[in-house]
Amino acid sequence: SLNVHTGYVFNEIARPMNDNSTLGIIGNTVVTGPVDAGGLGSYAWTDSLAVLGVTTIGKINRFTGSIEAMYAPIEHLTIRGLVGFDGYSNRDIQFYPADLDYSIIGLTDGYKEMWDGNREAFNVDASAAYSWTIGEHLRAMSTVGVQLTQRTTHLMYIAKSQFPSALISNIGAGSEFRGGDDFFGQFREAGVFAQQDFSFNQTYYFSVGARNDFATSYGSEAPSIFYPRASAALRADRFDLFPASFNLVKLRAAYGESGFLPGALDASALLWVPQPSGSGMGIVINQIGNSGILPERTREIEVGMEMEYAHNYGVDMSYYWKFGSDAIVRVENPPSTGLTANATPRNVGAIEGWGFESMLYGRPVHTRDFSFSFNLIYNHAMSRVTDLGGTEPMFNFVNAIVEGQPRSAFYVKAVRGALFDDNGLYAGPRIDEERSNVGNPVTPHSASLRLTIYLFRNLTLYALFEAGTGGTVFNYTRYLQTMYKNNKAYNELATQLGIAAQHGIVPVPDVDELQPGTGAYENAANLFAQYTPGSGYGLVYFEDSDHIRLRELSLRY
């Protein structure tokens, strides 16, 4: 048999300038704040016409295709071959008109930058499976295969300024060259695998397998990693333990290993690139690698159960434990080393994780002209760093990798409340001396609900809901609002404490000052300390990420 699949996507996106930057809408409105409250004023950094005048366009063309062939030269032997291609090209353009003011970022008389990228992935999969029997009840299938992948990337960037007119935007019209470069990379990966499956009397199932992956890399040897796996299952419904209406009851257990290889340049100690300067062309360090980097490995144990009732209702539950070793993280080198072009990849210790996955599905109503089905998924996942291999904790702004904590936990010197002087007056925030865990950016509890209604065999109504709880987000926009005096609660608290002027805040009208030493004053001070930007981070900026959202609603005829 021969199967051919193709797909094509064209996408063009125009995005306004946003975010907290000096050119963003949020940065010039939500962050800067009104002048009459002590803020900089709306669009104080960049005029609104200039913010809206920036053109940012992204264009994407993508083609995917595959040809799959299945061939059975003899009985019980099936040979499968697949050739696939994924071609992706994108162009991103950003243009600043010459007649608008962008001097806050050093741009005058126009500016334009362009990125062109072409990425191609070519893969070949081949496998052979032979089924055989031993006696009357034991069936087996032996499978061997190979997977080959080649990824090619071409990137180009150019930027020019000093355009003669806002009406002229072709990049050749810019008289000043601001930067440009190109990149070519080609990386290859290969994997070989073997798997042996057994089934006894369609009741007992057992499977073992192994896989070895390779990848191109600088260095004397291409890195490789070996993954074994094994699984077993029991069809308990084959015994007289359940009513006949249970058409499936399966117990299962599995062990497997996975991971990923270092990047193609991760093992290259130093990679240099040419760069022009005032003294002529020279070379600078562009990539700092680690010649001793090892593949990252994850070992997983899973147990689970599947049940189905009357072919209409079912449940699938799994519990798993993951044990990761040689985790690859990127660590900033001390400035004294001079090796600061990029963070260096490093293997650090071990990480463990555990969790529960479940699915409940059903079809309560099913007639010729009407059908209703649902699918409810609930997952719980946790992780903990167990060993850093003797290295110090790694910090990245408010996130950190610390032994005993979830990976990338919010780990800061938290502001717990206020300090008071002998007269009961506010004397600054009370900041923890040590860092502590104040939240997990990865939501530990997640769920989704899918509802499907079929009407008259031609009309389908589909809805997908998603939910999550237990996670935390750091509201950096709110933090910047406070810094630039555009946090209403912060300004009112400063007014109540009688310290608005010394913090550069215009006292809020109709807000009375509180009497020092009273409970109301102490409560206001403790909350004001939480908001105060500085060396610590108030807990008010770490907010629950609990949510329920309608992800998709569609009608198909």
HELIX and SHEET records of a PDB file:
HELIX    1   1 ILE A   25  ILE A   26  1                                   2    
HELIX    2   2 GLY A   27  VAL A   31  3                                   5    
HELIX    3   3 VAL A   35  ALA A   37  5                                   3    
HELIX    4   4 SER A   48  GLY A   53  1                                   6    
HELIX    5   5 SER A  103  ILE A  105  5                                   3    
HELIX    6   6 ILE A  171  ALA A  173  5                                   3    
HELIX    7   7 ALA A  236  ARG A  238  5                                   3    
HELIX    8   8 PRO A  335  THR A  337  5                                   3    
HELIX    9   9 TYR A  476  MET A  483  1                                   8    
HELIX   10  10 LYS A  488  LEU A  497  1                                  10    
HELIX   11  11 ALA A  501  HIS A  503  5                                   3    
HELIX   12  12 GLY A  519  TYR A  531  1                                  13    
HELIX   13  13 LEU A  539  TYR A  541  5                                   3    
SHEET    1   A16 LEU A   2  ALA A  14  0                                        
SHEET    2   A16 THR A  55  TYR A  71 -1                                        
SHEET    3   A16 LEU A  77  TYR A  96 -1                                        
SHEET    4   A16 TYR A 111  ILE A 134 -1                                        
SHEET    5   A16 LEU A 138  SER A 161 -1                                        
SHEET    6   A16 GLU A 176  PHE A 200 -1                                        
SHEET    7   A16 TYR A 204  ALA A 215 -1                                        
SHEET    8   A16 SER A 224  ARG A 235 -1                                        
SHEET    9   A16 PHE A 246  PHE A 260 -1                                        
SHEET   10   A16 GLU A 296  TYR A 309 -1                                        
SHEET   11   A16 TYR A 313  VAL A 331 -1                                        
SHEET   12   A16 THR A 344  HIS A 366 -1                                        
SHEET   13   A16 PHE A 370  ASP A 387 -1                                        
SHEET   14   A16 HIS A 445  LEU A 455 -1                                        
SHEET   15   A16 LEU A 459  THR A 469 -1                                        
SHEET   16   A16 HIS A 547  ARG A 556 -1                                        
SHEET    1   B 2 LEU A 270  SER A 277  0                                        
SHEET    2   B 2 GLY A 280  ILE A 288 -1                                        
SHEET    1   C 4 MET A 394  ASN A 396  0                                        
SHEET    2   C 4 ASN A 399  ILE A 401 -1                                        
SHEET    3   C 4 ALA A 409  VAL A 412 -1                                        
SHEET    4   C 4 SER A 436  GLY A 439 -1                                        
SHEET    1   D 3 TYR A 426  ILE A 431  0                                        
SHEET    2   D 3 ALA A 414  PHE A 420 -1                                        
SHEET    3   D 3 TYR A 537  GLY A 538  1                                        
SHEET    1   E 2 THR A 472  PHE A 474  0                                        
SHEET    2   E 2 PHE A 542  ASP A 544 -1                                        
END                                                                             
